């Protein structure tokens, strides 16, 4: 490396510093095995994955692919049920082959392998570090990358953001590792570019949101590789061919199936380009998260740091995005000023370092323009601590940069932990992982089940995988952008199958009751439920902690008191079920079906230790006459 920062990197660093054991090859190699295993354990501790998307489509999509349900079902998991199901096969197969907690460990460890790749990237980009920091700094920056909030929130779940980040990071690492030969006119150079593109393309084919990073890598290659414009365009072109090959490898089959079935390889997305009578013409993404106006675009990292819900549902707090944003413009401004003064600092910056920074910058801009959904940034966010350190070494001395990076990232991590590190939903482990009490279905090969999801409850698509695959499932008024022709198709399918028609809708739950059970177990263990004095203490504790509960006397002799929900928080399950049936009946009526209310029965279901009961009813077609 030959930047002015690289000159400062050669400054001797004091020896005998506490923690010197970190700066060793042995520690480095140990971390490569230990850190992924720790993330596997973290996944086990978190519990079974119960994110909204898993309830909706991740389990369903894999099951539907393996059982050929594309022509049997009609949008039981909404529009997401037509996403590439190959993304969901690893988690699905893990849960088929392994005990649930072991599958959770394997998925968490797989996500944790991102640490190894980030470590490799840092080792290449920071090749000019002083000997006393040669292993220490890349290791700590890789750890900091794994302690970023969006990566942590996705550990052990099947949403695909952490999993597909592996492809982006691996592509970046591979290009950096083959950097010296890319400009050669040789088979090795072409193969390296094609393979680098192929790897990130595999991720794009699995999850289209990763196109952000394919664009970022290609643009960074064209912008930053040393040489003439024609050379750089050639590199970008060959890399792009590799990307297309990767997309075809993981997404081509499913795109072809959708094209055959609906005339749209991205059905129901891009409906304006590939119209289909079943779906309204919609865009590829959810535009509600995008910044509005030029001022918001310029201040976006600060805005979504202050108001975390501008970029997602979870309250994910972080400080690193405004930090890297400010440092980037400070470095760019300083470089422009020096250039204006007749000096050329950019020429002193190692092209590999420029490539990394350009990748993050371009990917950020494309992400902001297309999505601005924060959980999609995992691959580049894991590199932000490394970018912060690099930028600081361009602005201050190496010693100050190392110190500022250490304190700054430590503060950011503490801030994230204190502010809360939410995840997308987990429950305690159970075996089997998916618990579904099945009703009797006569003539499964002719039966049709209509899924009607209450807006206030989790989706129902996950239930389909517990029923015979020959049963036809149809989703009504869910996330699919349905047209009147969709409703007609649903009615025609039920009529043509000629068998019984059933309805599944949500069942009422009392989530407060589960919390009360935990409170009572703790109170019983502490001896606060047997005597009047203990009950008085329990009442005081509940009030002081504001647990939204009250103490009720018990007359059955098992105890003197117990913790119960406040009167206003108590749920009448029967009333709740009737309200959900009312909601389902209104949907069915609008779609030309009639619900047999008297046939409705409640069945137990859940993922892990969670409870998601559902109601199963009979229905029929309403005559057009």
C-alpha positions as CSV (number, residue, x, y, z in Angstrom):
1,X,0.0,0.0,0.0
2,X,1.3,3.4,-0.9
3,X,-1.0,6.1,0.5
4,X,0.1,8.7,2.9
5,X,-1.8,6.8,5.5
6,X,0.2,3.7,4.5
7,X,3.4,5.7,5.3
8,X,2.0,6.3,8.8
9,X,1.1,2.6,9.1
10,X,4.8,1.8,9.1
11,X,5.4,3.8,12.3
12,X,6.5,1.4,15.1
13,X,3.9,0.7,17.6
14,X,4.8,0.2,21.3
15,X,5.3,-3.4,22.3
16,X,4.2,-5.2,25.4
17,X,0.8,-3.5,25.2
18,X,-2.0,-5.4,27.1
19,X,-3.9,-7.8,24.9
20,X,-0.8,-8.5,22.8
21,X,-1.9,-12.1,22.6
22,X,-4.6,-11.0,20.2
23,X,-1.9,-10.1,17.7
24,X,-0.9,-13.6,16.8
25,X,-1.5,-16.0,13.9
26,X,-2.7,-18.6,16.4
27,X,-5.4,-16.3,17.8
28,X,-6.4,-15.4,14.3
29,X,-6.8,-19.1,13.2
30,X,-8.6,-20.0,16.4
31,X,-11.1,-17.1,15.8
32,X,-11.8,-18.5,12.4
33,X,-13.3,-21.6,14.0
34,X,-14.5,-20.2,17.3
35,X,-16.5,-17.1,16.1
36,X,-18.8,-19.0,13.8
37,X,-19.4,-21.6,16.5
38,X,-20.3,-18.8,18.9
39,X,-22.9,-17.5,16.5
40,X,-24.2,-21.0,16.3
41,X,-24.6,-21.0,20.1
42,X,-26.1,-17.5,20.0
43,X,-28.7,-18.9,17.5
44,X,-29.5,-21.7,19.9
45,X,-29.9,-19.3,22.8
46,X,-32.3,-17.1,20.7
47,X,-34.5,-20.0,20.0
48,X,-36.7,-21.1,17.1
49,X,-37.1,-18.7,14.2
50,X,-40.6,-17.1,14.3
51,X,-40.2,-14.1,12.1
52,X,-43.3,-12.9,10.1
53,X,-41.8,-14.0,6.8
54,X,-41.4,-17.6,8.2
55,X,-45.0,-17.6,9.2
56,X,-45.9,-16.3,5.7
57,X,-43.7,-17.9,3.0
58,X,-40.3,-19.2,3.9
59,X,-41.5,-22.7,5.0
60,X,-44.3,-22.7,2.4
61,X,-42.1,-21.8,-0.5
62,X,-39.6,-24.7,0.0
63,X,-42.5,-27.2,0.6
64,X,-44.4,-25.9,-2.5
65,X,-41.3,-26.3,-4.7
66,X,-40.6,-29.8,-3.5
67,X,-44.2,-30.9,-4.0
68,X,-45.0,-29.2,-7.2
69,X,-47.7,-26.9,-5.9
70,X,-47.2,-24.0,-8.3
71,X,-50.2,-25.1,-10.4
72,X,-52.2,-26.4,-7.4
73,X,-52.2,-23.4,-5.1
74,X,-53.0,-19.8,-5.7
75,X,-51.1,-17.2,-3.6
76,X,-51.6,-18.8,-0.1
77,X,-48.5,-16.9,1.0
78,X,-49.4,-13.7,-0.9
79,X,-47.0,-12.2,-3.5
80,X,-44.0,-13.5,-1.4
81,X,-45.1,-17.1,-2.2
82,X,-43.8,-16.5,-5.7
83,X,-40.3,-15.5,-4.6
84,X,-37.4,-17.8,-5.5
85,X,-37.9,-20.9,-3.2
86,X,-34.3,-22.1,-3.5
87,X,-33.4,-19.4,-0.9
88,X,-35.5,-21.4,1.6
89,X,-34.3,-24.9,0.9
90,X,-31.2,-24.8,3.3
91,X,-33.2,-24.0,6.4
92,X,-36.0,-26.3,5.3
93,X,-33.7,-29.3,4.8
94,X,-31.8,-28.6,8.0
95,X,-35.0,-28.8,10.0
96,X,-36.0,-32.0,8.2
97,X,-32.6,-33.7,8.8
98,X,-31.6,-32.4,12.2
99,X,-33.1,-31.9,15.6
100,X,-34.5,-28.3,15.7
101,X,-31.8,-26.9,18.0
102,X,-29.0,-28.4,15.9
103,X,-30.6,-27.0,12.8
104,X,-30.6,-23.6,14.6
105,X,-26.9,-24.0,15.5
106,X,-26.0,-24.9,11.9
107,X,-27.8,-21.9,10.5
108,X,-26.3,-19.5,13.1
109,X,-22.8,-20.9,12.4
110,X,-23.3,-20.5,8.7
111,X,-24.2,-16.9,9.2
112,X,-21.2,-16.5,11.5
113,X,-18.9,-17.6,8.6
114,X,-19.3,-14.0,7.4
115,X,-16.8,-13.1,10.1
116,X,-14.2,-15.3,8.3
117,X,-14.8,-13.5,5.0
118,X,-14.7,-10.0,6.5
119,X,-11.5,-10.9,8.3
120,X,-10.0,-12.0,5.0
121,X,-11.0,-8.7,3.4
122,X,-9.6,-6.7,6.2
123,X,-6.3,-8.6,6.0
124,X,-5.9,-7.8,2.3
125,X,-6.9,-4.2,2.5
126,X,-4.8,-3.5,5.6
127,X,-1.7,-5.4,4.3
128,X,0.6,-2.5,5.3
129,X,-0.2,-2.5,9.0
130,X,2.6,-2.4,11.5
131,X,3.7,-5.8,12.6
132,X,2.4,-5.2,16.1
133,X,-1.1,-4.8,14.6
134,X,-0.9,-7.1,11.6
135,X,-3.4,-9.6,13.2
136,X,-4.9,-7.6,15.9
137,X,-6.5,-4.8,13.9
138,X,-8.1,-6.9,11.1
139,X,-9.4,-9.3,13.8
140,X,-11.0,-6.6,15.9
141,X,-12.5,-4.8,12.9
142,X,-14.0,-8.1,11.7
143,X,-15.5,-8.7,15.2
144,X,-16.9,-5.2,15.1
145,X,-18.4,-6.0,11.7
146,X,-20.2,-8.9,13.2
147,X,-21.5,-6.8,16.1
148,X,-23.4,-4.5,13.7
149,X,-27.1,-4.4,14.5
150,X,-28.6,-5.7,11.2
151,X,-26.4,-8.8,11.1
152,X,-27.1,-9.6,14.7
153,X,-30.9,-9.2,14.2
154,X,-30.8,-11.8,11.5
155,X,-28.8,-14.5,13.3
156,X,-30.4,-17.9,13.0
157,X,-33.4,-16.8,11.0
158,X,-34.4,-17.8,7.5
159,X,-35.0,-14.3,6.0
160,X,-32.0,-14.7,3.8
161,X,-30.2,-11.4,4.4
162,X,-27.4,-12.9,6.4
163,X,-27.2,-16.0,4.2
164,X,-27.0,-14.1,0.9
165,X,-24.5,-11.6,2.4
166,X,-22.0,-14.4,2.3
167,X,-22.1,-14.4,-1.5
168,X,-21.5,-10.7,-1.7
169,X,-18.7,-10.7,0.8
170,X,-17.1,-13.8,-0.8
171,X,-17.1,-12.1,-4.2
172,X,-15.5,-9.0,-2.8
173,X,-12.8,-11.0,-1.1
174,X,-12.1,-13.0,-4.2
175,X,-11.7,-10.0,-6.4
176,X,-9.3,-8.4,-3.9
177,X,-7.3,-11.7,-3.6
178,X,-6.9,-11.8,-7.4
179,X,-6.5,-8.1,-7.9
180,X,-3.0,-8.2,-9.4
181,X,-4.0,-10.4,-12.3
182,X,-7.4,-8.9,-13.3
183,X,-5.9,-6.7,-16.0
184,X,-4.0,-9.5,-17.7
185,X,-5.2,-10.8,-21.1
186,X,-5.2,-14.4,-19.9
187,X,-7.6,-17.3,-19.1
188,X,-6.8,-16.9,-15.4
189,X,-7.9,-13.2,-15.4
190,X,-11.1,-13.9,-17.3
191,X,-11.8,-16.8,-15.1
192,X,-11.3,-14.7,-11.9
193,X,-13.6,-12.0,-13.2
194,X,-16.3,-14.5,-14.2
195,X,-16.0,-16.3,-10.9
196,X,-16.2,-13.1,-8.9
197,X,-19.3,-12.1,-10.8
198,X,-20.8,-15.6,-10.5
199,X,-20.5,-15.7,-6.8
200,X,-22.4,-12.4,-6.2
201,X,-24.8,-13.4,-8.9
202,X,-25.7,-16.5,-7.0
203,X,-26.9,-14.3,-4.2
204,X,-28.8,-12.1,-6.6
205,X,-30.6,-15.1,-8.1
206,X,-31.6,-16.2,-4.6
207,X,-32.8,-12.8,-3.4
208,X,-33.2,-10.0,-5.9
209,X,-32.4,-7.3,-3.3
210,X,-28.7,-8.3,-3.6
211,X,-28.6,-6.7,-7.1
212,X,-27.6,-3.6,-5.1
213,X,-24.3,-5.2,-4.3
214,X,-23.7,-6.6,-7.8
215,X,-24.1,-3.1,-9.1
216,X,-21.8,-1.8,-6.4
217,X,-19.1,-4.3,-7.1
218,X,-19.2,-3.8,-10.9
219,X,-19.2,0.0,-10.6
220,X,-16.4,0.0,-8.1
221,X,-14.3,-2.2,-10.4
222,X,-14.9,0.2,-13.3
223,X,-14.2,3.2,-11.2
224,X,-11.2,2.1,-9.2
225,X,-9.1,-0.5,-11.1
226,X,-5.9,1.2,-12.3
227,X,-5.6,1.5,-16.1
228,X,-7.4,3.1,-19.0
229,X,-11.1,3.4,-19.5
230,X,-11.3,0.6,-22.1
231,X,-9.5,-1.8,-19.7
232,X,-11.9,-0.9,-16.8
233,X,-14.9,-1.3,-19.0
234,X,-13.7,-4.7,-20.2
235,X,-13.3,-5.8,-16.6
236,X,-16.8,-4.6,-15.7
237,X,-18.3,-6.3,-18.8
238,X,-16.7,-9.7,-18.0
239,X,-17.6,-9.4,-14.3
240,X,-21.2,-8.6,-15.4
241,X,-21.3,-11.7,-17.5
242,X,-20.4,-13.7,-14.4
243,X,-23.2,-12.0,-12.5
244,X,-25.7,-13.0,-15.1
245,X,-24.4,-16.6,-15.0
246,X,-24.8,-16.6,-11.2
247,X,-28.4,-15.3,-11.5
248,X,-29.2,-17.9,-14.0
249,X,-27.7,-20.7,-11.8
250,X,-29.9,-20.0,-8.8
251,X,-32.8,-18.1,-10.2
252,X,-33.1,-19.2,-13.8
253,X,-35.2,-22.3,-13.2
254,X,-37.7,-20.5,-11.1
255,X,-37.9,-17.5,-13.5
256,X,-38.6,-20.0,-16.3
257,X,-41.4,-21.7,-14.3
258,X,-43.0,-18.4,-13.5
259,X,-42.7,-17.4,-17.2
260,X,-44.4,-20.6,-18.2
261,X,-47.2,-20.3,-15.7
262,X,-47.8,-16.5,-15.8
263,X,-45.9,-14.9,-18.6
264,X,-43.8,-13.0,-16.0
265,X,-40.4,-14.3,-14.7
266,X,-40.8,-12.1,-11.6
267,X,-44.5,-12.7,-11.1
268,X,-46.3,-10.7,-9.7
269,X,-43.6,-8.0,-9.6
270,X,-42.8,-5.9,-12.7
271,X,-46.5,-6.3,-13.7
272,X,-46.3,-3.1,-15.8
273,X,-43.6,-4.8,-18.0
274,X,-45.0,-8.3,-17.9
275,X,-48.8,-7.9,-17.5
276,X,-51.0,-10.7,-16.2
277,X,-54.7,-10.5,-15.6
278,X,-54.4,-12.0,-12.1
279,X,-52.2,-9.2,-10.7
280,X,-52.2,-5.4,-10.7
281,X,-49.1,-3.8,-12.3
282,X,-46.8,-3.1,-9.3
283,X,-43.2,-2.1,-8.9
284,X,-40.4,-4.3,-7.6
285,X,-40.1,-2.8,-4.2
286,X,-41.9,-1.2,-1.2
287,X,-41.5,2.6,-1.9
288,X,-42.8,3.8,1.5
289,X,-39.3,3.6,3.0
290,X,-37.6,5.9,0.5
291,X,-36.3,9.4,1.4
292,X,-38.5,12.2,0.2
293,X,-36.8,15.1,-1.6
294,X,-33.2,16.2,-2.0
295,X,-32.7,17.3,1.6
296,X,-33.7,13.9,3.0
297,X,-31.4,12.2,0.5
298,X,-28.5,14.3,1.7
299,X,-29.2,13.8,5.3
300,X,-30.5,10.2,5.1
301,X,-28.0,8.5,7.4
302,X,-28.8,11.0,10.2
303,X,-32.5,10.8,9.6
304,X,-32.8,7.0,9.9
305,X,-30.4,7.1,12.9
306,X,-32.7,9.5,14.7
307,X,-35.9,7.9,13.5
308,X,-35.2,4.2,13.1
309,X,-38.7,3.4,11.7
310,X,-37.9,5.4,8.6
311,X,-36.1,2.4,7.2
312,X,-37.8,-0.6,8.8
313,X,-40.2,-2.1,11.4
314,X,-37.6,-3.0,14.0
315,X,-36.2,-0.4,16.4
316,X,-32.6,-1.0,15.3
317,X,-30.3,1.6,16.8
318,X,-26.8,2.4,15.4
319,X,-24.3,5.2,15.1
320,X,-21.9,3.9,12.5
321,X,-23.8,5.1,9.4
322,X,-23.6,8.8,10.3
323,X,-20.0,8.3,11.3
324,X,-18.8,6.7,8.1
325,X,-20.9,9.3,6.1
326,X,-19.2,12.2,7.8
327,X,-15.7,10.7,7.5
328,X,-16.3,9.9,3.8
329,X,-17.1,13.5,2.9
330,X,-14.3,14.8,5.1
331,X,-11.8,12.6,3.3
332,X,-13.3,13.4,-0.1
333,X,-13.3,17.1,0.7
334,X,-9.7,17.0,1.9
335,X,-8.6,15.1,-1.2
336,X,-10.3,17.7,-3.5
337,X,-8.7,20.5,-1.7
338,X,-5.3,19.0,-2.0
339,X,-5.9,18.3,-5.7
340,X,-6.9,22.0,-6.1
341,X,-3.6,22.9,-4.4
342,X,-1.7,21.0,-7.0
343,X,-1.2,17.7,-5.1
344,X,-2.8,14.4,-6.0
345,X,-3.7,12.4,-2.9
346,X,-5.9,10.0,-4.8
347,X,-2.9,8.6,-6.6
348,X,-1.4,7.6,-3.2
349,X,-4.4,5.6,-2.2
350,X,-4.2,1.9,-2.8
351,X,-6.6,0.9,-5.6
352,X,-7.9,-2.0,-3.5
353,X,-8.8,0.4,-0.7
354,X,-10.5,2.7,-3.2
355,X,-12.4,-0.4,-4.5
356,X,-13.7,-1.2,-1.0
357,X,-14.8,2.4,-0.3
358,X,-16.4,2.7,-3.7
359,X,-18.3,-0.5,-3.3
360,X,-19.8,0.7,0.0
361,X,-20.6,4.2,-1.5
362,X,-22.2,3.0,-4.7
363,X,-24.1,0.2,-2.9
364,X,-25.4,2.7,-0.4
365,X,-26.6,5.0,-3.1
366,X,-28.4,2.2,-5.0
367,X,-29.9,0.8,-1.8
368,X,-31.2,4.3,-0.8
369,X,-32.7,4.8,-4.3
370,X,-34.3,1.4,-4.7
371,X,-35.2,0.2,-1.2
372,X,-34.0,2.1,1.9
373,X,-35.0,-1.0,3.9
374,X,-32.3,-1.3,6.6
375,X,-32.1,-5.1,6.9
376,X,-30.9,-5.2,3.3
377,X,-27.6,-3.5,4.1
378,X,-26.0,-6.4,6.0
379,X,-23.2,-7.1,3.5
380,X,-22.0,-3.5,3.3
381,X,-22.8,-2.7,7.0
382,X,-20.4,-5.4,8.1
383,X,-17.6,-3.6,6.3
384,X,-18.4,-0.1,7.7
385,X,-16.1,-0.5,10.8
386,X,-13.3,-1.3,8.4
387,X,-14.2,1.7,6.3
388,X,-14.2,3.9,9.3
389,X,-10.7,2.9,10.3
390,X,-9.4,3.3,6.7
391,X,-10.9,6.8,6.4
392,X,-9.5,7.9,9.8
393,X,-6.0,6.8,8.8
394,X,-6.4,9.2,5.8
395,X,-7.4,12.1,8.1
396,X,-5.3,11.7,11.2
397,X,-2.1,9.9,12.3
398,X,-2.2,6.1,12.5
399,X,-2.0,6.1,16.3
400,X,-4.9,8.5,16.6
401,X,-6.9,6.6,13.9
402,X,-6.5,3.4,15.8
403,X,-7.4,5.0,19.1
404,X,-10.4,6.8,17.7
405,X,-11.7,3.7,15.9
406,X,-11.4,1.6,19.0
407,X,-13.2,4.1,21.2
408,X,-15.8,5.0,18.5
409,X,-16.7,1.5,17.6
410,X,-16.9,0.5,21.3
411,X,-19.2,3.4,21.9
412,X,-21.4,2.4,19.0
413,X,-21.6,-1.2,20.2
414,X,-22.5,-0.1,23.7
415,X,-25.1,2.3,22.4
416,X,-26.6,-0.5,20.3
417,X,-26.7,-2.8,23.3
418,X,-28.1,-0.2,25.7
419,X,-30.7,0.9,23.1
420,X,-31.8,-2.7,22.7
421,X,-30.9,-5.3,20.1
422,X,-34.2,-6.5,18.8
423,X,-34.6,-9.5,16.5
424,X,-37.4,-10.6,14.1
425,X,-38.9,-13.1,16.5
426,X,-37.9,-16.3,18.3
427,X,-39.6,-18.9,20.5
428,X,-38.3,-21.6,22.8
429,X,-37.2,-24.8,21.0
430,X,-39.5,-27.8,20.7
431,X,-39.4,-31.1,18.9
432,X,-41.0,-31.2,16.4
433,X,-40.3,-27.6,15.5
434,X,-43.6,-27.1,13.7
435,X,-46.7,-28.2,15.7
436,X,-49.9,-28.3,13.7
437,X,-53.0,-30.2,14.8
438,X,-54.6,-31.3,11.6
439,X,-58.4,-31.6,11.0
440,X,-59.9,-34.3,8.9
441,X,-60.1,-33.4,5.2
442,X,-62.2,-35.6,3.0
443,X,-61.0,-36.2,-0.5
444,X,-57.7,-34.2,-0.2
445,X,-57.1,-34.5,-4.0
446,X,-60.3,-32.6,-4.6
447,X,-60.4,-30.4,-1.6
448,X,-59.8,-26.6,-1.6
449,X,-58.7,-24.6,1.5
450,X,-59.2,-20.8,1.5
451,X,-56.7,-19.0,3.7
452,X,-58.0,-15.8,5.2
453,X,-55.5,-14.0,7.4
454,X,-56.5,-11.5,10.0
455,X,-54.6,-8.2,9.6
456,X,-53.8,-8.3,13.4
457,X,-52.3,-11.8,13.4
458,X,-49.4,-13.7,11.9
459,X,-49.8,-15.0,8.3
460,X,-51.0,-18.6,7.8
461,X,-48.9,-19.7,4.8
462,X,-46.6,-21.9,7.0
463,X,-49.6,-24.2,7.9
464,X,-49.8,-25.5,4.3
465,X,-46.6,-27.6,4.7
466,X,-48.4,-29.6,7.4
467,X,-51.3,-30.7,5.1
468,X,-51.3,-33.2,2.3
469,X,-49.6,-31.7,-0.7
470,X,-52.5,-32.5,-3.0
471,X,-54.8,-30.1,-1.2
472,X,-55.3,-26.8,-3.0
473,X,-54.7,-23.7,-0.9
474,X,-55.9,-20.3,-2.1
475,X,-55.1,-17.0,-0.3
476,X,-57.7,-14.3,-0.3
477,X,-57.1,-10.6,0.4
478,X,-53.5,-11.0,1.5
479,X,-50.4,-9.3,0.2
480,X,-51.0,-10.5,-3.4
481,X,-52.0,-7.5,-5.6
482,X,-55.2,-9.3,-6.8
483,X,-57.6,-8.2,-9.5
484,X,-61.2,-9.3,-10.1
485,X,-59.7,-11.9,-12.4
486,X,-57.8,-13.4,-9.5
487,X,-61.1,-13.9,-7.6
488,X,-62.7,-15.5,-10.6
489,X,-59.7,-17.8,-10.9
490,X,-60.1,-18.8,-7.2
491,X,-63.7,-19.6,-7.6
492,X,-63.0,-21.5,-10.8
493,X,-60.3,-23.6,-9.2
494,X,-62.6,-24.6,-6.3
495,X,-65.4,-25.4,-8.6
496,X,-63.2,-27.5,-11.0
497,X,-61.7,-29.5,-8.2
498,X,-65.2,-30.6,-7.3
499,X,-64.5,-31.4,-3.7
500,X,-65.2,-29.9,-0.3
501,X,-64.3,-26.3,0.4
502,X,-62.7,-25.3,3.7
503,X,-61.5,-22.1,5.3
504,X,-58.6,-21.5,7.6
505,X,-58.5,-18.3,9.5
506,X,-56.6,-17.1,12.6
507,X,-57.5,-18.1,16.1
508,X,-57.6,-15.8,19.1
509,X,-54.6,-16.0,21.5
510,X,-54.0,-14.5,25.0
511,X,-50.3,-13.6,24.8
512,X,-50.5,-11.9,28.2
513,X,-51.5,-15.3,29.8
514,X,-48.1,-16.7,28.8
515,X,-46.3,-13.8,30.5
516,X,-48.5,-14.3,33.6
517,X,-47.4,-17.9,33.8
518,X,-43.8,-16.8,33.8
519,X,-44.4,-14.2,36.5
520,X,-46.3,-16.8,38.6
521,X,-43.5,-19.3,38.3
522,X,-40.9,-16.7,39.5
523,X,-43.2,-15.6,42.3
524,X,-43.8,-19.2,43.4
525,X,-40.0,-19.9,43.4
526,X,-39.5,-16.8,45.6
527,X,-42.2,-17.9,48.0
528,X,-44.4,-14.9,47.3
529,X,-47.7,-16.7,46.6
530,X,-48.3,-18.7,49.8
531,X,-48.8,-16.2,52.6
532,X,-50.6,-12.9,52.9
533,X,-47.3,-11.1,53.6
534,X,-45.7,-12.6,50.5
535,X,-48.8,-11.6,48.4
536,X,-48.5,-8.0,49.7
537,X,-44.8,-7.9,48.6
538,X,-45.7,-9.4,45.3
539,X,-48.4,-6.7,44.8
540,X,-45.8,-4.0,45.6
541,X,-43.2,-5.5,43.2
542,X,-45.8,-5.7,40.3
543,X,-46.8,-2.1,40.9
544,X,-43.2,-0.8,41.1
545,X,-42.1,-2.6,37.9
546,X,-45.3,-1.6,36.1
547,X,-45.9,-5.1,34.8
548,X,-49.5,-4.4,33.5
549,X,-50.7,-7.0,35.9
550,X,-52.6,-7.3,39.3
551,X,-52.7,-9.7,42.2
552,X,-55.7,-12.0,42.5
553,X,-56.7,-14.1,45.5
554,X,-56.8,-17.9,44.9
555,X,-59.4,-20.0,46.6
556,X,-58.5,-23.5,45.4
557,X,-55.9,-24.1,48.1
558,X,-52.9,-24.3,45.7
559,X,-51.7,-20.8,46.8
560,X,-52.9,-17.6,48.4
561,X,-52.6,-15.4,45.3
562,X,-51.4,-15.3,41.7
563,X,-50.5,-12.7,39.1
564,X,-53.2,-12.1,36.5
565,X,-53.6,-9.6,33.6
566,X,-55.3,-6.3,34.4
567,X,-59.0,-6.3,33.8
568,X,-58.6,-4.2,30.7
569,X,-56.0,-6.5,29.2
570,X,-57.8,-9.8,29.6
571,X,-58.8,-11.6,26.5
572,X,-62.0,-13.6,26.0
573,X,-60.9,-16.3,23.6
574,X,-64.5,-17.1,22.5
575,X,-65.3,-13.5,21.7
576,X,-61.9,-13.1,19.9
577,X,-62.6,-16.2,17.8
578,X,-66.0,-15.0,16.8
579,X,-64.6,-11.6,15.8
580,X,-62.0,-13.3,13.6
581,X,-64.7,-15.5,12.0
582,X,-66.7,-12.3,11.3
583,X,-63.7,-10.8,9.6
584,X,-63.1,-13.9,7.5
585,X,-66.8,-14.1,6.6
586,X,-66.6,-10.6,5.2
587,X,-63.6,-11.5,3.0
588,X,-65.3,-14.7,1.8
589,X,-68.5,-12.8,0.9
590,X,-66.6,-10.3,-1.2
591,X,-65.0,-13.2,-3.0
592,X,-68.2,-15.1,-3.7
593,X,-67.9,-17.8,-1.0
594,X,-70.3,-18.6,1.8
595,X,-69.0,-19.5,5.3
596,X,-70.6,-22.2,7.4
597,X,-70.1,-20.5,10.8
598,X,-71.4,-23.4,12.8
599,X,-68.7,-25.7,11.5
600,X,-65.8,-23.7,12.8
601,X,-63.4,-25.4,15.2
602,X,-60.2,-24.3,16.8
603,X,-57.0,-26.3,16.3
604,X,-53.6,-25.9,18.1
605,X,-50.5,-24.9,16.1
606,X,-47.3,-23.1,16.7
607,X,-43.6,-22.9,15.9
608,X,-41.4,-23.9,18.8
609,X,-42.9,-23.0,22.1
610,X,-45.2,-20.4,20.6
611,X,-48.9,-20.7,20.1
612,X,-50.7,-19.8,16.9
613,X,-54.0,-21.6,16.9
614,X,-56.2,-21.5,13.8
615,X,-59.9,-22.0,13.0
616,X,-61.0,-24.5,10.5
617,X,-64.4,-24.1,8.9
618,X,-66.5,-25.4,6.0
619,X,-67.5,-23.1,3.1
620,X,-69.2,-23.2,-0.2
621,X,-69.5,-21.3,-3.5
622,X,-72.2,-18.7,-3.8
623,X,-74.2,-19.2,-7.0
624,X,-73.9,-16.5,-9.6
625,X,-77.6,-16.8,-10.3
